[in-house]
Amino acid sequence: MEIGYIRTSTAEQNEARQEVLMKELGVEQIFIDKMTGKTLDRPELQKMLSFVREGDTVVVEAISRFARNTKDLLFLVEELTKKNVNFVSKKEAIDTNTPAGKFMLTVFAAISELEVSYLHQRQAEGIAIAKSKGVYKGRKPITHPDFEKVVKIWRKGEITAVEAMKRLGMKSSTFYNKVKAYEK
C-alpha cells in the first residue's frame, strides 16, 4: 500500500500542493500534520507509523516534510525499515528499496540539515542588522482584552491558573511573565 505523509509548518500554510502530488502518485492513505517538524511528537506521524505494515511504501514530497534533522530522519527510516516498509522522497528522488537510495538518503538528510542551519544563521544575522538600525522591535507582545479581569478572578481563587491560561490562550510561561509585569 502507498501511504503519503504531508506536513506543513503552521495551520495557515496550505498543504494542497502536497496533496495533489500524492493523488498523482496514486497514494491510497494520507496522514497530514500541521505543525513544526522539529519534533517527532506529531499526532499524524505517530498514527502513520502505527498504521504501516510490511510491504507498504511511505511517500513524502520532500525530506524536509518528514524530518528536520539527520538524526530524526534516520531514526524514522530505521523504524520503517524494521517493519519492512519502504521510504520514498519525490523531491530528492530517494527510494530506500535500493542501496543507492539508502546512501543518498543519508547525504540529502545532512544537506537538508545544513540548509536549515544556514537559514537560521541568515535569519539571526538579518535580525541583528535590523536591530542595529532600530528597525526590528521583536515579536509583538501578546495582549488579551480580558487579561486584567481574568487575573483578578484567578487571584481571588475563583478559577485555577490552568483555566486562566486557557481563557487567555496563553502558555504558562507567557501567563506568569505577564502576571509578574502586570503586578509591578
C-alpha positions in Angstrom: 0.0 0.0 0.0 1.2 3.5 -0.8 0.9 5.8 2.2 1.5 9.5 2.0 2.8 11.8 4.8 2.2 15.5 4.4 3.4 18.2 6.8 3.1 22.0 6.8 4.8 24.0 9.5 1.7 26.0 10.5 -2.0 25.7 10.3 -2.1 28.7 8.0 0.1 27.0 5.4 -1.7 25.2 2.6 -1.0 21.5 2.0 -2.8 21.4 -1.3 0.4 21.2 -3.4 1.5 18.1 -1.5 -2.0 16.6 -1.7 -2.1 17.0 -5.5 1.3 15.2 -5.7 0.0 12.3 -3.5 -3.1 11.9 -5.7 -0.9 11.9 -8.9 1.2 9.2 -7.4 -1.9 7.1 -6.5 -1.3 7.2 -2.8 -4.1 5.3 -1.0 -3.9 6.7 2.5 -2.7 10.2 3.6 -1.6 11.5 7.0 -1.4 15.3 7.4 0.3 17.2 10.3 0.1 21.0 10.5 2.9 21.7 12.9 6.7 22.1 13.2 8.9 19.2 12.1 11.3 19.9 14.9 9.7 17.2 17.0 8.8 13.6 16.3 5.8 14.0 18.6 3.4 14.7 15.7 0.0 13.1 16.0 -0.4 12.1 12.4 3.2 11.0 12.1 2.7 8.7 15.0 -0.6 7.3 13.6 1.1 6.7 10.2 4.0 4.8 11.9 1.4 2.6 13.7 -0.6 2.2 10.5 2.1 1.0 8.2 2.6 -2.7 7.5 5.2 -4.9 5.9 5.4 -4.2 2.2 4.0 -0.7 2.4 5.7 2.4 1.0 5.7 5.7 2.8 5.8 8.6 0.3 6.8 12.2 1.1 7.1 15.2 -1.1 10.5 16.1 0.4 12.7 15.0 3.2 12.1 18.3 5.0 8.4 17.5 5.2 9.3 14.2 7.1 12.1 15.3 9.4 14.1 18.5 10.1 17.4 16.9 11.0 19.5 13.9 10.0 19.2 12.1 13.3 15.3 12.2 13.2 15.2 11.3 9.6 17.5 8.3 10.0 15.5 7.2 13.1 12.2 7.4 11.3 13.6 5.5 8.3 15.0 2.9 10.6 11.6 2.5 12.3 10.1 1.9 8.8 12.9 -0.5 7.9 12.2 -2.6 11.0 8.7 -3.1 9.7 10.0 -3.8 6.1 8.4 -0.6 4.9 10.0 1.3 2.0 10.5 5.1 2.1 10.3 7.4 -1.0 11.0 11.1 -1.2 9.9 12.5 -4.5 11.8 15.8 -4.5 15.2 14.1 -3.8 14.3 11.0 -5.9 15.2 8.7 -3.0 13.9 5.2 -2.7 15.2 3.2 0.3 14.4 0.0 -1.6 17.8 0.4 -3.4 21.3 0.6 -1.9 21.9 3.9 -3.8 18.7 5.2 -2.3 19.8 4.4 1.2 23.1 6.1 0.6 21.5 9.2 -1.0 19.1 9.4 1.9 21.9 10.0 4.4 23.6 12.5 2.1 20.4 14.5 1.4 19.5 14.4 5.1 22.8 16.0 6.0 22.4 18.6 3.3 18.9 19.4 4.4 20.0 19.9 8.0 22.9 22.1 6.8 20.4 24.2 4.8 18.1 24.7 7.8 21.2 25.8 9.9 22.2 28.3 7.2 18.6 29.6 7.1 18.6 30.2 10.9 22.0 31.8 10.7 20.9 34.2 7.9 17.7 35.0 9.9 19.7 35.8 13.0 22.1 38.0 11.0 19.2 39.9 9.4 17.6 40.5 12.8 20.9 41.7 14.3 21.2 44.2 11.4 17.6 45.4 11.7 18.1 45.8 15.5 21.3 47.9 15.0 19.3 50.2 12.6 16.4 50.4 15.1 14.0 48.7 12.7 13.4 45.4 14.4 11.4 45.6 17.6 10.9 41.9 18.2 7.7 40.0 18.2 4.5 41.9 19.0 3.5 41.3 22.6 0.6 39.0 23.3 -2.3 41.0 24.6 -5.8 40.0 25.6 -8.6 42.5 26.3 -9.8 40.5 29.3 -6.3 39.9 30.9 -6.9 42.1 34.0 -10.3 40.7 34.6 -9.1 37.1 34.3 -6.1 37.7 36.5 -8.3 39.2 39.2 -10.7 36.2 39.1 -7.7 33.9 39.3 -6.1 35.8 42.2 -9.4 35.6 44.1 -9.2 31.8 43.7 -12.4 31.5 41.6 -10.5 29.8 38.8 -7.3 27.8 38.5 -4.2 29.1 36.8 -4.8 26.5 34.1 -8.3 27.8 33.5 -7.0 31.4 33.4 -4.4 30.4 30.8 -7.0 28.6 28.7 -9.3 31.6 28.8 -6.5 33.9 27.7 -5.0 31.5 25.2 -1.5 31.7 26.8 1.1 29.1 27.7 2.2 29.0 31.3 5.5 30.9 30.9 3.7 33.7 29.0 0.9 33.9 31.5 3.2 34.1 34.6 5.5 36.6 32.9 2.5 38.8 32.0 1.2 38.5 35.6 4.6 39.5 37.0 4.8 42.5 34.7 1.1 43.4 35.4 1.7 43.4 39.2 4.7 45.7 39.0 
